[in-house]
Amino acid sequence: MSVHNMKTIGMYNSGGACEYINQNKIEPETEKWQRLFNYVENQLHNDKSKRVIEFGSGCGQLALMLQSAGYDVIATDVVDTFLDELNRVGINKIKKYNFLSDEYDDTFNFKADLIVSWRNPHLDMDDVKKLFNVAYNGLSDNGLLIINFQNADVHSEAEILPNGTKYNYKILEDKQTKEKRFFAYFSKEDIDNLMKDLFEIVEYHNEGGKEQKNWHVLTLRKTK
Ligand SMILES: C[S@@+](CC[C@H](N)C(=O)[O-])C[C@H]1O[C@@H](n2cnc3c(N)ncnc32)[C@H](O)[C@@H]1O
């Protein structure tokens, strides 16, 4: 895992997660979560027999909605404060799991029908490559990955790491934390290259921001 992901986890561990959780209580983003839930249900064709694992669940809004609707869902995170929050909000299945450094097969004893990695922009290109490989290994045949990435097209100010990742370290105005976090930005072409030979696109769109293009949102199917 990259030093950038490690630093951001360190920031969440040293108070950032508490701030993130408090901010979500002040501004729960209910409409956004309902939209994501509807999107996920749609991709699953409302099939409640599907087994779902969420990577980096944070405050657990999506996992809770899926659980309440009757899906079998495991929420995961690597930060203890988030894991406590997942427990507090009533999620039944929770695992501490670092998707970049823990072995999937040591943590889960089954292949998932759907893995969700939502709003985790703290990954450089090598981290994303690793995430795609972990998800590929963790999914059943024809399993789906729902994932989003911040769009490089709307971040012309970004700097570039030696491995080609566009990024910056910053504090978000709408989710203020004391320390800066690492944010990476990807073009659609970057994503196509990173997932090559592992996944095919089932659905792709842009959303967020004034022009509805802050994020790339993808549903991907594992290729054989
Ligand atoms: C910006 S938060 C998003 C949380 C939630 N998915 C949401 O949309 O609100 C990013 C989350 O990913 C988690 N995370 C970051 N790197 C991780 C890693 N390598 N393994 C597991 N979780 C990670 C963080 O602890 C945090 O909960």
The ligand as a Gaussian input file, in Angstrom:
#p B3LYP/6-31G(d) Opt

LIG

0 1
 C      -13.760000       9.135000       2.541000
 S      -14.084000       7.762000       3.579000
 C      -15.555000       7.124000       2.809000
 C      -16.368000       6.277000       3.726000
 C      -17.689000       5.805000       3.103000
 N      -17.461000       4.797000       2.067000
 C      -18.436000       7.001000       2.543000
 O      -18.672000       7.044000       1.321000
 O      -18.768000       7.898000       3.335000
 C      -12.845000       6.578000       3.089000
 C      -12.934000       5.316000       3.946000
 O      -12.047000       4.327000       3.447000
 C      -11.329000       3.749000       4.536000
 N      -10.033000       3.255000       4.003000
 C       -9.056000       3.980000       3.425000
 N       -8.025000       3.180000       3.069000
 C       -8.396000       1.914000       3.424000
 C       -7.767000       0.649000       3.321000
 N       -6.549000       0.517000       2.769000
 N       -8.427000      -0.441000       3.798000
 C       -9.653000      -0.311000       4.346000
 N      -10.323000       0.865000       4.481000
 C       -9.676000       1.967000       4.019000
 C      -11.207000       4.876000       5.532000
 O      -10.930000       4.440000       6.834000
 C      -12.570000       5.552000       5.405000
 O      -13.533000       4.924000       6.189000

